[in-house]
Amino acid sequence: MDVAALISGGKDSALALHQALKRGYNVKYLVTLIPQREDSWMFHYPNVELTNLFAEACSIPLVKAETSGVKEKELEDLKSLLNKLDIEGVVSGAIASTYQKARIDHICVELGLKSITPLWHKDEKALIETLISEGFSVIFTGVYAYGLDEKWLGRKLDQRALRDLLALSKRYGISLVGEGGEYETLVLDAPYFRKRIKILRARTIWRGESGYLLVEDACLEDKG
């Protein structure tokens, strides 16, 4: 089946793409919507422009467009973009957000496409362990929940980070995978990458008790 994968550059969409490839889907396109506001309801904001490098790293054509980021209007922008593609299905990284999944499902029904959600309702701890064990290189690029401070920005998602997330989840009730918007991530390497992303310059944007790592310059480098 020919499909498009919604990609933000973060861990969830990257892992969903990995699962789709393993299941034999022919991923013809990566699709990115670039919101013009930080509080987009549907789409990743920090460093979404790096999906250009993400697509080049895995040699899959990227189709992208800007969206206002206004609630519901951004869904029409996504629908318009998908309607132009010769595909039969759409892969997304929804895990527990009914808001996100229901809207993507609705768009797919309207366009006659299959909605493919490999991570839907999977165990959150198991998903992070899969990212770690299968060789994804993931860093935290945004933190927006109590217990996550500035020191998390740029930190690698590894077993130690998972242990800390488990403790924070137990103490404050945050989602381990950040499904409630608690944090954002950036994938620098994945099993299907032919090259990896290298950050050359970045700076921290911190506002009170939350903030994000803004990557100002990055490139691809050979693996190994």
N, C-alpha and C positions, 0 to 999 in steps of 0.2 A: 504493500500500500504506500502510495506517495503521500508524504505528510510535510507539514511545516511545524517547527518547534518554536514556541515562544521563549525568548531568551532575554535575560536581564543582565547576565554576567555574574549573577549570584549562584549560590550552591544548589538551591532547589531546582531551578530550571536546568542547570548543568547536569544534575543527577537524573532528572526526568529524561533529558536527551540521551544520557548514557543507557538508561533502561530501555528506551525506545530502540536505540541502535542494536542492543543485545537481543531484542525481540524480533529483529529483522525488518523493521520499518525502513523504508527508503526516505531519509530526511532530505528533501530537495532544497528546503530553505530554512534559514533561521529568521525569525521575525522579532523586531524590537520596536516598541513605541517609546519615544522620548518625551516624557512629560515636561511641560513648561512651568511646573510648580512643584515644590518639595512635598506637598501633602496630597499627592495623587492617591486616589483610592485603590487603583488597580496595579500601577506600574512602579517599578524600582526607580529611585531617583539618583542617589550618589553614584557617580562614575558610569552611568549607563552608556556613555559614549564609547567606553572601552569594548563594547560588543563588536566594534570593527575589528579589533585585534583578536577577540574571541573567535569570530567567524574565520578569520584568516588562519588562526592556529589550528582549526579543525577542518579547514578546506571545504566549508559549506557556504554557499552564497547567502549574504545577509540582505534582507529587505527591511527597510526601516522608514519611519515617518514620525513627525512631531505630533503631539497631542496637547490640547490645552491642560489636561489633567483635571478638568472639571468633572465631577461625579456624573456618571451616565453618558455625558457627551464623549468621553474618552472611549466608551464602548463602541460608539458609532464609528470613531476613527479606526479602531481595530477591525471592525466588521468590513469597512471600506477597503482596508489594506488586504485582508484575507480574501476578499471577493475577487481580487485581481490575480490570484495565484491558481495554478493548475494542480490542485491537491485534492486528496480525499479525506484528510484528517488533520487534526491540530493537537500537538503535544504540549501540555502545560505542567507546571510544577506544583499545583495545588496539593496541599497536605491535609489541612483541616478547615480551611476557610470556605465556608458555604457561600459567602458573598462572592468570592472570586470564582469558584467553580460553577456556581449557578449561572453566572453571567457569561462565562465562556461556553458552557453547555448550550445556553440560549442562542448565542451567535452561531454555533455549529448547527443547531437545528434549523435556523433560518437559512443557512447557506448550504444545507444538505451535506454537512461534513461530520465525521466521527470525532468526538471529543475523547482524547487519550490522556489519562491521568495516572501514570504509573506509581505515583507516591501517595495516592489518595487513601487516607486513614491508615497508613502504615505506622508502625511504632516509631516514635520520634527518636528515641535513643538508638534504635537499630539503624535508622537512616543516617545519623551522624557517624556511627561506627562503620557503616558501609563507605561513606566518603573517606574516612581515614584509612580503612583497610585496602581500598581499591586505588589508593594513590592520588586522590585529589589534593591539590594544594589550595587551601582556602584561607583567606584572612578576613577579620572583622573590619568593616569599613563604616559602620554606623551603629551607635548605641542610643537607645531611647527609653530605657526602663530602669527602675530603681534597682541598684545593686551592680549595674554595669557602668563603670566609670571610664574616664579618658584613657586609662591604661590598656583597655581592650582594643583600642583603635590600632590597626596594623598587626594585632596578635594573630598567630596561626591557630587554626582549628585543629587541635590534636587531642590526644587522650587526656592531657592535663586540663586543657580548656573544657573538655567534656565533663570532667569531674567537677570543675568549678561551676559549670552551667547546671549540673544536677543539684549542687548545693543551693544555688540561687533559685532554682525551680522549686525546691522543697521549702525554702524560706519565704520566697515572695510570690510563688505561683506563676512564674514566667514560663512561656513555651520554650522547650529545649531547642526547637528549630526556628524560633523567632517568628512563628506564624502570626502572632498578634502584633507584629511591628516592633518587637523588642530590640531587634538588631538587624543589620544588613551585612552582607558578605560580598566578597569578590573572589572569583575562581582564577587562579594564576596558572594552574596546570590541571589536566584531566587525562584519563587513560586514552582518550581519542584525540588529544592534541598532538600535532606533529611538531609544534614548537610551543614554548611556554612564554607567558607574559612576564616581563621584567619591569618593575616600577623604577623609574629613573628619578622622579621628583614628586613629592607629595607634601601636603600641609594639613594640619588639623583645624577644623572649624568647630569651635566649642561654644555653646550658648547655655550658660547656667548649669543644667544637669544632664545635658545631652549634646551630641554632636556627631560629626562624621569626618572621615579621612578623605580629602579631595586629592585625587591623583592628577597631577598637572602634566606629567610626561611619562610615557611608557613605551616599550618596544617589545618585539618578539626576539627570543634567543633560542639557539639550538638546545635540544634536550640531550643531556649526557655528553 
